[in-house]
Amino acid sequence: MSYPHSPISARQFLVWSALSLGLIIAWDVGGLDLELARWFGTAQGFPLQHNWWLEKVLHSKMQRFAWIVTLGLALMIRWPLGPFRAMPRADRAWLVVGILLAVLAIQLLKRGSHTSCPWSLTEFGGKAAYVSHWLWGVRDGGRGHCFPAGHASTAFCYLAAYFWLRPWAPRMARIWLAATVVAGLALGGVQMVRGAHYLSHVLWSGWFCWVVGGTFWFTVQALRARQKSKALNGSQPP
């Protein structure tokens, strides 16, 4: 498929992925997750854990809002608005699929993780010991299933849409990318203040969503190129 604007190249995707991965690993190696959690928690727990604004509005209601946004994007497969009109219906559909795949990936990673939330640590009034989220299979005595940050992925999952928007509406794609990153960090920050996540959980959530979205984009492009090649070879006379 030919596009009116240049899509992201494989080299750009790999460079951005590698640079962001390096920054996240640097934070992990620094071991500052627990230090940052202590800014918000005490021996009696996290004072803002059940703050109405943080818990009910910026957590619960934002999750519902995200599903409304996703539903709106799904409806635009049939009834596009604004820059989405320039996109073929197939790309509008793949855009939504990419978002859902990012959500699914985060949920599967959370389900397989034994890492508990900061509010579960004995230091903050819980029963769990601090164990790195990279020690897979090692239980910390808590409920687990806290890595990566699920609430931050409520916004970060929309990174997948960037890849589909860029070839058709590059200016909107840049705005979308910036807004998604800011929203993901903001929602992740809400959960950090409440004691639900470490900063690393938030950062890894964004990275996984970016990688899943990009990998899906390049997979679809590869399949399209393969189908086009087969069609051209099939149309050539013997």
C-alpha positions in Angstrom: 0.0 0.0 0.0 1.2 3.5 -0.9 0.9 6.2 1.7 0.6 10.0 1.2 3.2 10.5 4.0 6.2 8.5 5.1 5.3 5.9 7.8 7.8 5.2 10.6 10.7 3.2 9.4 12.0 0.0 11.0 15.2 1.8 11.8 13.4 4.7 13.6 11.2 2.2 15.5 14.2 0.2 16.7 16.2 3.3 17.6 13.4 4.8 19.6 12.7 1.5 21.3 16.3 0.9 22.2 16.8 4.5 23.5 13.7 4.3 25.7 14.7 0.8 26.8 18.1 2.0 27.9 16.6 4.8 30.0 14.2 2.4 31.7 16.9 -0.1 32.4 19.0 2.7 33.9 16.2 3.5 36.3 15.8 -0.2 37.2 19.5 -0.6 37.8 19.5 2.5 40.0 17.1 0.8 42.4 15.2 4.0 43.1 11.7 2.6 42.9 11.4 2.1 46.7 13.0 5.4 47.5 10.4 7.2 45.4 7.6 5.2 46.9 8.7 6.4 50.4 7.8 10.0 49.3 4.2 9.0 49.3 4.0 6.2 51.9 4.4 5.8 55.6 4.5 2.9 58.1 0.7 3.2 58.2 0.3 3.0 54.5 -0.3 5.6 51.7 -2.4 8.5 53.0 -3.8 9.2 49.5 -4.7 5.6 48.7 -8.4 6.2 49.0 -8.5 9.9 48.1 -11.8 10.4 46.3 -10.4 12.4 43.5 -7.5 10.0 42.8 -9.4 6.8 43.3 -12.8 7.5 42.0 -12.2 10.1 39.3 -8.6 9.7 38.0 -8.7 5.9 38.4 -12.1 4.4 38.0 -13.7 7.0 35.8 -10.7 7.4 33.6 -10.8 3.7 32.9 -14.4 4.0 31.8 -13.5 7.1 29.7 -10.7 5.1 28.0 -13.3 2.4 26.9 -15.5 5.2 25.5 -12.6 6.5 23.5 -11.9 3.0 22.2 -15.6 2.6 21.3 -15.5 5.9 19.5 -12.5 4.7 17.4 -14.3 1.5 16.7 -17.3 3.4 15.4 -15.1 5.5 13.2 -14.2 2.3 11.3 -17.7 2.7 9.8 -18.3 6.5 10.3 -14.9 8.3 10.2 -14.4 11.9 11.3 -11.7 14.4 10.7 -8.3 13.0 9.7 -9.6 9.5 10.0 -11.6 10.1 6.8 -8.3 10.0 4.9 -7.5 6.5 6.2 -8.8 3.3 4.5 -11.3 1.4 6.5 -8.9 -1.5 6.9 -6.3 0.8 8.5 -8.9 2.3 10.9 -9.8 -1.3 11.9 -6.2 -2.3 12.4 -5.7 0.8 14.5 -8.3 -0.4 17.0 -6.9 -4.0 16.9 -3.5 -2.6 17.7 -4.8 -0.8 20.8 -6.6 -3.9 22.0 -3.5 -6.0 21.5 -1.5 -3.6 23.7 -4.1 -3.8 26.4 -4.1 -7.6 26.2 -0.3 -7.8 26.4 -0.2 -5.8 29.6 -2.9 -7.9 31.2 -1.1 -11.1 30.3 2.1 -9.8 31.7 0.3 -8.7 34.9 -1.3 -12.1 35.3 2.1 -13.9 35.1 3.8 -11.5 37.5 4.3 -12.3 41.3 5.3 -8.7 42.1 3.0 -6.9 44.6 2.1 -3.3 44.8 4.0 -0.9 47.1 1.0 -0.7 49.4 1.5 -4.4 50.1 5.0 -4.0 51.5 5.6 -4.5 55.3 7.3 -1.1 55.2 4.0 0.4 54.4 1.8 -1.6 56.6 1.3 -4.7 54.4 2.7 -8.2 54.4 5.0 -8.4 51.4 8.7 -8.1 51.1 10.3 -6.0 48.3 11.3 -8.3 45.4 12.4 -7.0 42.0 9.8 -7.5 39.3 12.5 -9.2 37.2 12.8 -12.1 39.6 10.1 -14.1 37.8 8.7 -16.9 39.8 9.8 -15.5 43.1 6.9 -14.6 45.4 7.1 -11.7 47.8 4.4 -12.8 50.2 1.8 -10.4 48.7 -1.0 -10.7 46.2 1.2 -10.1 43.2 0.0 -9.3 39.7 1.1 -5.6 39.9 3.7 -5.5 37.1 3.5 -3.7 34.7 1.2 -0.8 35.5 -2.3 -1.5 34.2 -3.8 1.9 34.8 -1.0 3.7 33.0 -1.7 1.3 30.0 -5.2 2.8 29.9 -3.5 5.7 28.1 -0.3 4.0 26.8 -2.2 1.5 24.8 -3.1 4.3 22.4 0.5 4.5 21.4 -0.4 1.7 19.0 -2.6 4.2 17.0 0.4 6.4 16.3 1.8 4.0 13.8 -1.5 3.9 11.8 -2.1 7.7 12.0 1.4 8.8 10.9 1.2 7.9 7.2 -2.2 9.6 6.8 -2.1 12.5 9.2 1.5 13.1 10.5 0.7 16.3 12.4 -2.2 14.6 14.3 0.1 11.6 14.8 2.7 13.7 16.6 0.1 15.4 18.8 -1.5 12.0 19.5 1.9 10.6 20.5 2.7 13.4 22.8 -0.7 13.4 24.4 -0.6 9.7 24.9 2.8 9.8 26.7 1.7 12.6 28.9 -1.6 11.0 29.8 0.1 7.6 30.5 2.7 9.2 32.8 -0.1 11.2 34.6 -2.2 8.2 35.2 0.8 6.3 36.3 1.7 9.1 38.7 -1.8 8.9 40.2 -1.2 5.2 41.0 2.3 5.9 42.4 0.9 8.5 44.8 -1.8 6.0 45.9 0.8 3.2 46.4 -0.4 1.0 43.6 2.8 1.1 41.5 6.4 2.0 41.3 7.7 4.3 38.6 9.4 1.4 36.8 6.0 -0.3 36.5 4.7 2.8 34.7 7.7 3.1 32.4 7.7 -0.6 31.4 3.9 -0.4 30.7 4.5 2.4 28.2 7.5 0.6 26.6 5.5 -2.7 26.2 2.6 -0.8 24.6 4.9 0.9 22.2 6.7 -2.3 21.2 3.4 -4.3 20.8 1.9 -1.5 18.7 4.9 -1.1 16.5 5.5 -4.9 16.1 1.8 -5.3 15.0 2.1 -2.4 12.5 5.2 -3.9 10.9 3.7 -7.4 10.9 0.6 -6.1 9.0 2.8 -4.2 6.5 4.9 -7.4 5.9 1.8 -9.4 5.2 0.5 -6.8 2.8 3.7 -6.7 0.9 3.7 -10.5 0.7 0.1 -10.5 -0.6 1.0 -7.8 -3.2 4.0 -9.8 -4.3 1.9 -12.9 -4.8 -0.7 -11.0 -6.7 1.9 -9.5 -9.0 3.6 -12.9 -9.6 0.2 -14.5 -10.2 -0.7 -11.8 -12.8 2.5 -12.3 -14.9 2.0 -14.4 -18.0 3.7 -17.9 -18.0 
